[in-house]
Amino acid sequence: MAVIEGAQKRPFVLEADPVGTELAGQADIGDLAVSRATGTVFTNTGTLATPSWTVVGTQA
């Protein structure tokens, strides 16, 4: 059984919504971040060097 690289990643749990390039050098494209303050889930649509955080779907 093959292991898919990156399949074991866990989301970053933050105290607030991610701002700007927060987690630069840590969060790669497609990684998730969850805000404890709002419960909102974000995905990195940028790069490892320059993250850009986008809300996943339509969350209430």
C-alpha positions in Angstrom: 0.0 0.0 0.0 1.5 3.3 -1.1 1.5 6.4 1.1 0.5 9.6 -0.6 2.9 12.4 0.3 1.3 15.1 2.4 -1.8 13.0 3.1 -1.1 13.0 6.9 -1.1 16.8 7.2 -3.2 18.4 10.0 -4.8 21.9 9.8 -3.2 24.8 11.6 -5.3 25.9 14.5 -5.1 29.6 15.1 -6.5 31.9 17.8 -7.9 34.3 15.2 -8.4 34.4 11.4 -5.1 34.2 9.5 -3.8 37.6 8.4 -1.7 38.4 5.3 1.2 36.0 4.9 0.8 34.4 8.4 2.4 31.0 8.4 4.8 31.9 5.6 7.3 29.1 5.2 5.0 26.7 7.1 1.7 26.4 5.3 2.0 25.1 1.7 -0.6 25.5 -1.0 -3.8 23.7 -0.1 -3.1 23.6 3.6 -5.9 24.4 6.0 -6.1 26.8 8.9 -9.0 26.9 11.4 -9.8 30.0 13.5 -10.7 29.3 17.1 -12.3 32.8 17.3 -14.8 32.3 14.5 -14.7 28.6 13.6 -14.0 29.5 10.0 -11.9 27.2 7.9 -9.4 28.7 5.4 -7.2 27.2 2.7 -3.9 28.5 1.4 -4.4 29.5 -2.2 -0.9 31.1 -2.3 2.5 29.5 -2.0 4.7 28.2 0.8 6.6 31.5 0.7 3.6 33.8 0.4 0.4 32.3 1.7 -3.0 33.8 0.7 -5.8 32.7 2.9 -9.3 32.0 1.4 -12.4 31.0 3.2 -13.5 27.4 2.3 -17.0 27.3 0.9 -19.9 29.4 2.3 -19.7 29.2 6.1 -22.3 30.7 8.5 
